[in-house]
């Protein structure tokens, strides 16, 4: 699958932009701040309904506007599909598929698939566990878009349970009413949490060999790499979240959780909630559940975080993205839906050897979209189309097939 044409209205720095793209390799070249990233960000959003740059939608809408519209014409074999997503500041987002009546935006998720590589990917290794949990959940949704409801349902229950724990803590006593209500929310948390936990455990088992493969392709393979899931739900009954830092899961493996049926996971989860209820009441927060878990990364037997060099850290981050790409390629549920690869200013961050190795891996993908401030950063083997991005739009000389470009006043919108 590839994006044949992209149209933006009121998105970031663009009042209006139309870009014909096509299969193969396309490099968007331009100075920093002219809006290169905005273009590929829009394509990523069209696929996932989220941005790799911001956690909220508001910055995506041009300042002073009430909505942004992303339209994409997609080609999958002989089939053409048009997808439009409307991002609203004050109302719910909407989507149109093949110009039909508007539907909920989430109905458009997964029609286009993409994998985004960006400088922010270093956070996959260096940041706190929440970033790696988000990575797993994003891959889950890319594989099966309906799984977006797993995390949403769990977060809703978690919010209610935490509110009850805080209320009990503020009251200074745990009444029978609190206890009865907490028992109910425990049941809801277990039911929602086990579905998410089980899905993540299965996903890590699928990703592990692909991460090993990708890391070997990017390096000389002299150090063994591994990933594992660390859960706060523990067969040992220990609280795997250190008391001195409740936001960081302990660096332990899943202790065989991946091989347990959901029924046994429910029993373990429920038992841990009862076991650690006193600590949760003392703190006013939930200490057990998928929201406290971690994706552990090791290199040569040592944790990557804190021990790996800068180059090794970059290789691990890229290996995680490549693993998700390989997994989507292997997914037999949606044949022909090869992900669009987006590399947002990544080559500038890599040394010559890693640039060459990455170029060799991605060069045969159906569609690769690259941004670069300096065209010399792009390996010569990645031959293809170059589109020059200028303030407010694209150079019509480079954008064969053209389209309207309306520039904003200097300083308007949000550029890359």
C-alpha positions in Angstrom: 0.0 0.0 0.0 1.1 3.5 -0.6 -0.1 7.1 -0.4 -0.8 8.5 -3.9 -1.8 12.0 -2.9 -1.9 14.0 0.3 -4.0 17.1 0.9 -3.9 19.2 4.0 -6.2 22.0 5.2 -5.5 24.0 8.3 -2.9 21.5 9.4 0.1 22.8 11.4 1.7 25.5 9.1 -0.4 24.8 6.1 -3.5 26.7 5.1 -3.7 24.4 2.1 -1.2 21.9 0.6 -1.6 19.3 -2.1 1.3 16.8 -2.7 1.3 14.0 -5.2 3.6 11.3 -3.9 3.5 7.8 -5.3 5.3 4.5 -4.5 9.1 4.1 -4.0 11.3 6.5 -2.2 10.4 10.2 -1.7 12.7 12.6 0.1 11.3 15.9 1.4 14.3 18.3 1.5 14.3 21.7 3.1 15.8 23.9 5.8 14.8 23.3 9.4 11.5 24.9 10.3 9.9 25.0 6.8 7.4 22.2 7.5 8.9 19.0 6.2 8.0 17.1 9.3 4.4 18.4 9.2 3.9 16.6 5.9 5.0 13.2 7.1 3.4 13.7 10.5 0.0 14.1 8.7 0.5 10.8 6.9 1.4 9.1 10.2 -1.7 10.6 11.8 -3.9 9.4 8.9 -2.7 5.8 9.8 -2.8 5.8 13.6 -4.9 8.9 14.6 -2.0 10.0 16.7 1.2 12.1 16.2 4.7 11.0 16.9 5.5 14.6 18.0 2.7 15.5 20.4 0.3 13.7 22.8 -2.7 16.0 22.0 -4.4 17.1 18.8 -4.6 20.8 19.5 -1.1 21.7 18.2 -2.0 20.0 14.9 -4.6 22.6 14.0 -3.3 25.8 12.5 -3.5 28.6 15.1 -6.7 30.5 14.9 -8.5 27.6 13.1 -11.2 25.4 14.5 -10.3 22.3 12.5 -7.7 20.6 10.4 -8.4 18.2 7.6 -6.0 15.5 6.3 -7.0 13.7 3.0 -5.2 10.8 1.5 -5.6 8.8 -1.6 -4.4 5.3 -1.0 -3.5 2.5 -3.4 -3.5 -1.1 -2.4 -2.9 -3.3 -5.5 -5.6 -2.4 -7.9 -7.8 -0.9 -5.2 -8.0 2.9 -4.5 -9.3 4.3 -1.3 -9.8 7.8 -0.1 -9.6 8.6 3.6 -10.3 11.9 5.2 -9.8 12.7 8.9 -11.1 16.0 10.4 -9.4 17.1 13.6 -11.6 19.4 15.6 -10.6 21.7 18.4 -14.0 21.8 20.2 -15.8 18.7 18.8 -15.1 15.0 18.3 -12.9 14.1 15.4 -14.6 12.6 12.4 -13.6 10.6 9.3 -14.9 10.0 5.8 -14.0 6.9 3.8 -14.5 7.0 0.1 -16.5 10.2 0.4 -19.2 8.5 2.4 -21.0 10.2 5.3 -18.9 11.2 8.3 -18.2 8.5 10.9 -16.2 8.4 14.1 -12.6 9.0 13.5 -11.5 5.6 14.9 -13.3 3.9 12.0 -10.5 5.1 9.8 -7.7 3.6 12.0 -5.8 0.9 10.3 -6.9 1.5 6.7 -3.4 3.0 6.1 -0.5 1.5 8.0 2.7 3.3 8.8 5.9 2.9 10.8 7.6 6.2 11.9 11.3 6.5 12.7 12.1 9.8 14.3 14.8 11.4 16.5 12.3 11.1 19.4 12.8 7.3 19.2 15.7 7.6 21.5 13.1 7.9 24.2 12.1 4.3 23.5 15.4 3.4 25.3 16.2 6.3 27.5 12.9 7.5 28.8 10.7 6.1 31.6 8.6 2.9 31.1 5.5 4.7 30.0 7.1 5.4 26.6 7.8 1.7 26.1 4.3 0.8 27.2 3.0 3.2 24.7 5.2 1.6 22.0 3.7 -1.8 22.7 0.1 -0.5 22.7 0.7 1.4 19.4 1.9 -1.8 17.8 -1.1 -3.7 19.1 -3.4 -1.2 17.6 -1.5 -1.2 14.3 -2.0 -5.0 14.1 -5.6 -4.9 15.3 -7.2 -1.4 15.3 -10.1 -2.6 17.5 -7.6 -3.2 20.3 -7.5 0.5 20.9 -10.4 -0.1 23.2 -8.4 -2.3 25.4 -6.2 0.5 26.8 -9.1 3.0 26.7 -11.3 0.7 28.9 -8.4 0.0 31.3 -7.6 3.7 31.7 -11.2 4.5 32.4 -11.4 1.9 35.2 -8.0 2.9 36.5 -9.1 6.5 36.8 -12.2 5.6 38.8 -10.3 3.3 41.1 -7.5 5.8 41.7 -10.2 8.4 42.6 -11.6 6.0 45.2 -8.2 5.3 46.7 -7.5 9.1 46.9 -10.9 9.7 48.5 -10.3 7.0 51.1 -6.8 8.4 51.9 -8.1 11.9 52.2 -10.8 10.7 54.6 -8.2 9.2 56.9 -10.1 6.0 57.3 -11.1 3.0 55.1 -14.9 2.6 55.7 -17.0 -0.4 54.8 -18.5 1.7 52.0 -15.0 2.3 50.6 -14.2 -1.4 50.9 -17.3 -2.6 49.1 -16.8 -0.1 46.3 -13.2 -0.9 46.0 -14.0 -4.6 45.7 -16.2 -3.8 42.7 -13.5 -1.6 41.0 -11.0 -4.4 41.6 -13.1 -6.7 39.6 -13.4 -4.2 36.7 -9.6 -3.5 36.9 -8.8 -7.2 36.7 -11.1 -7.9 33.8 -9.9 -4.9 31.7 -6.3 -5.3 32.8 -5.9 -9.0 32.0 -7.0 -8.4 28.4 -4.4 -5.7 28.0 -1.7 -7.7 29.8 -2.3 -10.8 27.9 -2.2 -9.0 24.6 1.1 -7.3 25.5 2.7 -10.6 26.6 1.8 -12.3 23.3 3.1 -9.3 21.4 6.5 -9.3 23.1 6.8 -13.0 22.3 6.2 -12.1 18.6 8.6 -9.1 18.7 11.5 -10.7 20.4 13.0 -12.6 17.4 12.3 -9.7 15.1 14.2 -7.3 17.4 17.1 -9.7 17.5 17.0 -9.9 13.7 16.8 -6.1 13.2 19.6 -5.4 15.7 21.8 -7.9 13.9 21.2 -6.2 10.6 22.1 -2.8 12.0 25.3 -3.9 13.8 28.1 -6.4 13.6 26.1 -8.7 15.9 28.8 -9.0 18.4 26.4 -8.4 21.4 23.3 -10.4 22.0 20.1 -8.4 22.3 16.9 -9.4 24.1 13.5 -7.9 25.2 11.3 -9.1 27.9 8.1 -8.0 29.7 8.3 -7.1 33.4 4.9 -7.1 35.1 3.7 -5.8 38.4 1.4 -8.9 38.4 3.7 -11.4 40.0 3.4 -15.2 40.6 5.8 -14.7 43.5 3.5 -12.3 45.2 6.2 -9.6 45.4 5.4 -6.0 44.6 7.6 -5.5 41.5 7.4 -1.8 41.8 10.2 -0.5 44.0 8.9 1.4 47.0 11.4 4.2 46.5 10.2 4.9 42.9 6.7 3.7 42.2 6.8 4.9 38.6 9.5 2.5 37.6 8.9 -1.2 37.3 11.5 -3.6 38.6 13.9 -5.1 36.0 12.6 -8.7 36.2 11.3 -11.0 33.5 7.7 -12.1 33.1 8.3 -15.2 35.2 6.4 -17.3 32.7 3.3 -15.1 32.6 3.3 -15.3 28.8 2.4 -19.0 29.0 -0.4 -18.7 31.5 -4.1 -18.7 30.4 -6.1 -15.6 31.0 -8.0 -17.4 33.9 -4.7 -17.8 35.8 -3.7 -14.3 35.1 -7.0 -13.1 36.5 -6.3 -15.1 39.7 -2.8 -13.7 40.1 -4.0 -10.1 39.4 -6.8 -10.3 41.9 -4.6 -11.8 44.6 -2.0 -9.1 44.1 -4.6 -6.4 44.5 -5.7 -7.9 47.8 -2.2 -8.4 49.0 -1.1 -4.8 48.3 -4.3 -3.0 49.2 -2.8 -1.5 52.3 0.1 0.1 50.3 -2.3 1.4 47.7 -4.5 3.0 50.4 -1.4 4.6 52.0 -0.4 6.1 48.7 -3.8 6.8 47.1 -2.8 5.2 43.8 -3.0 1.8 42.1 0.3 0.0 42.3 -0.6 -3.2 40.5 -1.6 -3.5 36.8 -0.4 -3.0 33.2 0.0 0.7 33.9 3.0 -0.1 36.1 4.7 -2.6 33.7 7.9 -2.3 31.7 9.4 -3.5 28.4 12.9 -4.6 29.4 15.7 -4.2 26.9 19.1 -5.9 27.3 22.3 -5.9 25.3 25.1 -8.3 26.1 23.1 -9.3 29.2 23.1 -5.8 30.6 20.2 -3.3 30.6 20.5 -1.0 27.5 19.4 2.0 29.5 22.4 3.3 31.4 24.9 0.8 29.9 24.7 1.1 26.1 26.8 3.6 24.1 25.0 6.3 22.1 25.4 4.2 18.9 24.1 1.1 20.6 21.1 3.0 22.0 20.2 4.3 18.5 20.5 0.8 17.1 18.2 -0.6 19.7 15.6 2.2 19.1 15.7 1.6 15.4 15.5 -2.2 15.9 12.3 -1.7 17.9 10.8 0.2 15.0 12.0 -2.3 12.4 10.6 -5.1 14.5 7.2 -3.5 14.3 7.6 -3.1 10.6 8.5 -6.8 10.1 5.6 -7.9 12.3 3.2 -5.9 10.2 4.7 -7.4 7.0 4.1 -10.9 8.4 0.6 -10.2 9.4 -1.6 -12.4 7.3 -4.8 -10.8 8.4 -4.4 -7.9 6.0 -2.5 -9.1 2.9 -1.2 -6.3 0.7 -1.2 -3.7 3.4 2.5 -3.2 3.6 3.2 -0.2 6.0 4.4 3.1 4.7 7.9 3.7 6.2 8.4 7.3 7.4 11.9 8.4 8.4 11.7 11.9 9.9 15.2 13.4 9.9 16.7 10.1 11.2 19.7 9.8 8.9 21.2 13.0 10.3 21.4 11.2 13.7 23.3 8.2 12.5 26.9 7.5 11.6 27.8 6.5 8.0 27.8 2.7 8.8 24.3 2.7 10.4 23.0 4.9 7.6 24.1 2.4 5.0 22.8 -0.6 6.9 19.4 1.0 7.4 19.2 2.1 3.8 19.8 -1.5 2.7 17.0 -2.7 4.9 14.3 -0.2 3.8 15.3 0.3 0.2 12.9 -2.3 -1.1 9.8 -1.2 0.8 6.8 -0.2 -1.3 6.8 3.4 -0.1 9.5 5.2 1.9 9.0 8.8 2.9 12.1 10.6 4.2 12.7 14.1 5.5 16.2 15.7 5.5 17.6 19.2 5.9 20.7 18.2 3.9 20.3 15.8 1.0 23.9 14.6 1.5 22.6 12.9 4.7 20.7 10.4 2.5 22.7 7.4 1.4 23.2 7.3 -2.4 21.6 3.9 -2.6 18.2 5.5 -1.7 17.5 6.8 -5.2 14.1 8.3 -5.8 12.1 11.4 -6.0 13.1 14.7 -4.2 10.6 17.3 -3.2 11.9 20.6 -2.0 9.9 22.0 0.9 9.9 25.8 1.1 8.2 28.2 3.6 4.4 27.7 3.3 4.5 24.8 0.8 6.5 22.9 -1.8 8.6 24.0 -4.7 6.3 23.5 -7.8 9.4 22.6 -9.8 9.9 19.6 -7.6 6.3 18.7 -7.1 5.4 17.4 -10.6 1.6 17.1 -10.8 1.4 20.1 -8.5 -1.5 21.4 -6.6 -2.5 24.5 -4.7 -0.1 25.9 -2.1 -1.2 28.7 0.2 1.5 30.1 2.5 0.8 31.4 5.9 2.2 34.7 7.3 5.6 34.5 8.8 5.5 32.8 12.2 2.0 31.4 11.8 1.3 27.7 12.5 3.7 25.2 14.0 6.7 24.0 11.9 9.1 21.1 12.4 
